[in-house]
């Protein structure tokens, strides 16, 4: 036995150990502790894969469904135990709900918000014909296009798309440009008037835009928090100016061949400071546009994005205005109006919601 222990000591020393290590039972009456205490398997903390409200915006008296996917049980919703994967809620004011999952590995939470607006049923409904533009007056003569999708009983809210023409343009013509009609149109179009054949005035015309929106809401059931503003060229300038200074009224903006600051009558610093929330933006620019050169547009839209606005800039071949099939950069282009439908219309279906 002594020979075996000496052999093991020698092996340990050859292995580079600082001191001899004896293998086998101790002979000094002490006990070796060679391993950590086993507390059992490690439990991973819970996960909440998703927690959403649908819809995220409701009218007073209506409901929203909270739904979740989680790996844990038990669950609490705002401190009250819940089971299953859904719960219907009917808040009377904007409410943020907190779902909490707990297991032996820990606790995790997620939130979902439901926004509540007063009824949007119009107080002064008017007669109208679908898919046929008509005018209303809010101090300016504005053109309206109501699609098949609108509920003629005025009980169901719909998105409002407010459009502003470019210099030399007119609302009577542009209302057709942004109104495809038929089953593809899921919004009411409001083409604001007041500057037919002219450019917009950045100081006085924002008030005309807001007045036109307020007026149409008295005639049609406009989705609360569902107003989207858009424009081309000078109309895009006015879109940016109006949205920056009245940000919470707009879910987003859709603009073509314009720039956020240059011709808006407001500086970059002033416009960004005026915005009380970061509204959604899709900005369509044409690479051969010499009125709003692409380098300047990139610089200004990059500044907006850097300020935290969710801005998508789309760049395609085309000049400031092109007819369909015009030759640009060696090939035919769809045209300025067609590009509105291709690149801006999808923004109308994104479910954007404004704070008010």
C-alpha positions, 0 to 999 in steps of 0.5 A: 500500500505504501508503494502505491501511495508513493507512486501516485505522489510521484505522478502528481508531482510530474503533472506539475502540481504544487504539492502532493495529492493523495488519492484514496482514503484519508488516514488522518481522520479528516473528510475530503469535500471534492465537489460542490453541493448539487442544488438540482437543475437550473430553471430558465427565467420565463419569457413573454414572446408577445403581448399585444392589444387588438385593436390598439385604438378604440372608441369609448364603449368599445373593446380591445382584446389583449393576447399573449404568448408566454412560456410561464405560469402563473401570470398576472395582468396588472397584479391580478391572476389570469389564465388562458391566452387572451382577455377582453378589456374595455377601458374608458381612457388610454390604458397601459396593461402590464402582463407579468410571468413568474417561475422559479427562474425569475420574473419578466413583464411586458406592456400593451397600450389601448388608446381610447377616443370619444365617438367619431360619429359625425354630427352633421352628416351630408349626402354624397355619392361614392367614387365621385368627387364633390366639394365641401367648404371650410373657408376654402373649397375642398375636394372629397372622395368617398370610396366603396369601403365607407359605411354609409350609415356613418357608424364605422370610422375610416382613415382620412388621407389629406392631400396637398398639390404642388405648385401649379397644381389643383385639388380638383385634379389631384383628388383623382391622383390619390383616389384609386376608388373601388375595393383598393381604396380604404380611406376618404380623400380630402384634397385641400383647396385654397391655392388652385394653380399656386404654391402654398403659403407656409405661414397661413395655409397650415390653418386652412389644412387644419380647418379642412380636417375639422370640417370633414370630421363633422360630415364623415366618421373619421377614424380617431387618431387616423389622419394621414397628411401628404403632398407633392413638392410645395404640398410636401413642404406644407405637409412637413410644416403642418405636421411638425407644428401640429404633430399629435394630430397626425398618424403619419405623413406621405410625401413626394419630391420635397424636403423637410426644412428647406422651403417650409419657412422653418429651420431644422432646429425649430421644426424638430423642436416643435414636434411633440411626437415622432410621427411616421414618415414615408418620403419618396425622392426621385434621383434626377429631381433638380428642384429638390436635389437628392443630396440635399434631400438625403441630408435633411431626411437623415437629420429627421431620422437622427432626431428619432422619427421613423422615416423611410426614404425611397429613392427611384429614377425620375425627375421632379415631374414625369409623365407615364413612360417618360425616358429617364436615366436611359429607361422608361419610368412609371411617372410621378403620379404612378409612383405615388400609388406604388410607394406612398399608398402602402403607408395608408394600410400600416395602421399608424395611430396618432396620440390624439 
